[in-house]
Amino acid sequence: MTETRKPWRGVHVATTLPFNDDLSVDFDSYAEHVAFLAAAGCDGVAPNGSLGEYQTLSDEERARVITTAIEAAPEGFTVMAGVGAYGGLQSLRWAEQAAQAGAQSVLALPPNTYRANEDEVVEHYRLVAKAGLPIVAYNNPIDTKVDLTPRLLARLHGEGLIVGVKEFTGDVRRPYEITELAPELDIIMGADDTVLELGIAGAVGWVSGYPNAIPEISMELYRLAISDSAEDLVRARDLYRELHPLMRWDSKTEFVQAIKLSQDIAGRRGGTCRPPRGPLAPEIVAAITRDTEAVLAKGYK
């Protein structure tokens, strides 16, 4: 009998969100995008992350993004709802909404109102845990100014508050120390341009950006990167080199506009962003276009 996949493992696409010309959310197109990603072989979606521009959404819009994703998801395709907020009470409210809507897990940033100390971070995750869904912590100290260090992650996991961590520091040494301190904590790839390094280090999932535009080849890269086969890892390295110029845009300040532009070039619905994200400079558009077209020219999709 095949073991059921834990719902936070595998490739969850941090979905972009399409807007109409008046910048209202195009929920029909979003539902179609979720179905497209499922058909392309992805394991799930992570709505209401930074790529989904959740900070710009009204409460009503944010809740509807989750319900739309869940309604569009076929059987076995999981939803990891983003519950990032300034404080624990707000994150708990979004985790409760996700649970009521039928999400299988949540992706939770630490509090980012200010540089919280360790006790405050732990209390934050205690609040989110009250919703009852498995929590994947999201470590992005570049943006939040709160670093979920290996020691702090071990403390959170030891208290039973988190099942995994989305690692976005870019420090490929971190997974080894995390595993030493918390062997049962699942490591989730958090940046598209560290997929191979974290795969080799033992990651069991990927909250990803570029599968929005090129899902099939991204899934192939993930499968190769987590393989124990030496032959697969050689293939992963070669494929990674081909994709890396494009995937590194996922770690740049303009990553939302970049991935949406790549979607447009690939024939998918990307479109504009809500303020404060504005149009890209012409030279950046040219660079992203070049990198995207180079990948598509190889037949990857």
ZABAZA-790459 format. One record per residue (C-alpha): x, y, z. Coordinates in steps of 0.5 Angstrom, whole numbers, plus 500, padded with zeros to 3 digits. Last residue first. Example, Ala and Ser with C-alpha at 12.3 -4.5 7.8 and 13.67 -1.06 7.14 Angstrom:
<recs>
527498514525491516
</recs>
This chain:
<recs>
514548460521547457522546450529549450527555447522556453528556458532562454525565453525566460532569461532574455525576458527577465533581462529585458524587463530589468533594462526597461525598469519594472512597473510598480509594486506599491501598489498592486501588480500587473499581469501574470496570466500564462503564455510563457512570456506572461508567466515570466512577467508575473515571475519578475513582477513578484521577484522585484526585490530579488530571490525569485529572480534566481530562478531565471539564471538558475534554469540551465545550471539547475538542469545540469546539476539535477542530471548529475543528481539523478545519476548519483541516485538518492533523489531530492534534486532529481524530483525537484528539477522535474517538478520545475520542468513541469511548472514553468510559469507559476513553477517559478515561485516555490514552496519546496518540500522534503529537504535533505541536504542534497535537496537544499543545495539543489533548490537554492535558487528557487528560494524556500526549500522545505526542511522537515523537523524530525532531526531537530538540533542536528537537522537544523545544523545541517539545514543551515549550511545552505545559507540562502536565508529562505528556509521554509520550516517544518512541523511546527508547534510541538514544543520541541519543534518551536525549540528546535526552530529557535536553535536553528535560528528563526531570524526576525528582521521580517524581510531579510529574516525570511524563515517561514514556519510550516504549521500543521493545522489546529487553529490554536497553533497560531497562538503558540507560534506567536508565543514562541516568537515573543520568547525568542525576541521580536524585531518589530511588527514582524511576528514570525511568518506562518505557512499553514496546513491542510486547508479546508475553509474552516482551517484557513479561517482559523489560520487567518485569525491566528495570524491576526492574534499572533501579530504583524501578519503572515497566514499563508495557506498551505493547500493540498492537491490530493483531490482536485483544488479549485474549491480550496484555491477559491476559499483561500483567495476569498479570505484575502479578498474579504480581509482586503488585499495589499499585504497578500501580494500573492507572491508574498504569500496568500496562497501556498499551492499543492503537489505540482503535476502540471494538472495541479498547476493548471487547476490553481491557475484556473481558480486564479483566473476566476478570482480576478482580483480588482486592480481596475484592469483585472488582477491575477494573483501569484501562487506560492507553488507547493512542491512536496511536503506540507500535506504529509504524503500518504504512504503507498500500500
</recs>
